[in-house]
Amino acid sequence: HLLENAEPLARAEHDRWVIEKRKRGWIAAADTDRDSRDDYYRLHNALFPWDELPDEIQDLDLGPVRSIPAFLAVADYEIIQP
């Protein structure tokens, strides 16, 4: 399975998402606790570098990345190693 190590893709997706949020005026909350998020003040608990995120927040990117092969299979595509 080629996406057994999905972390590099998940990291890239997290970095892309952080850039998008920052462009829209969001800043990092005080910490990664869910209670620190404040939509009114645009404070987000996940606007931290990947290595500082708890597993449950990293899983928000890892889960979809790990699903890529299944989505491709539905369309009769597959990932092959060159």
N, C-alpha and C positions, 0 to 999 in steps of 0.2 A: 504494500500500500504506500503510494508515494507521498501521501500527506500525513504519515505517522508523526513526522516532526513538523507540525504546522506553525510552530512558534514564529519563525521569521516572517511568514505572511501575516500572522496575527499582529505582530509588532508593527509591520508596515501599515496595516489597516488602522491600528490605534493612532499612529503618528499622523496619518491622513485625517482622521476624525478630529484629533486635537487641533490641527491647523484650521479645519473648517469651523470648529467651535470658537476658537480665538478670533477668527475673522468676523464672527458675529457678535463679538463683545464679551464672550464668557471668559472668566478667569478661574483659577484653581481655588477651591474651597480651602478651609483651614486644614483639612485632612481628608482621608478617603472614606470616612464613615458616611453612610447614606444620609444620616441626619444633618450632615454639614452642607448638603446641597440646598441651594436657595434659588429657585427659578426667577423670582422677582429681581434679585440682585445679580443674576447670572453668575452664580458661584456654583461650580460643578465639582463633585467629589472624585471624578475620574480624569481630571485634567492634570495628570502627573505622569512622569516618565514610566514606561512599562515596568521596569524593575522595582518601582516603588508601589505598584498596585497589588492589592491582595488577589489571591487566586480567583475569588468570585467575580471580580471585575475583569480580570484577564480572560476568564471564560466567556465573557460577552463577545469577545473577538475570536477566541479559539473555536467555539462551537460552530459558528457559521463557516469558518475556514475549513474545518474538518468535514463539513457537509458538501463541499465542492464536488468531490467525486460522485456522490449520489445524485446531485443535480445534473451533472454532465451525463451520467448513465441514463437518465430519463430521456435525454435528447439523443441517445445513441452515440455519445462521445465518451472518451476515456482519456486519462492522463497516461502518457507513455514516457518512459525514460529514454532520453536520446542516447 
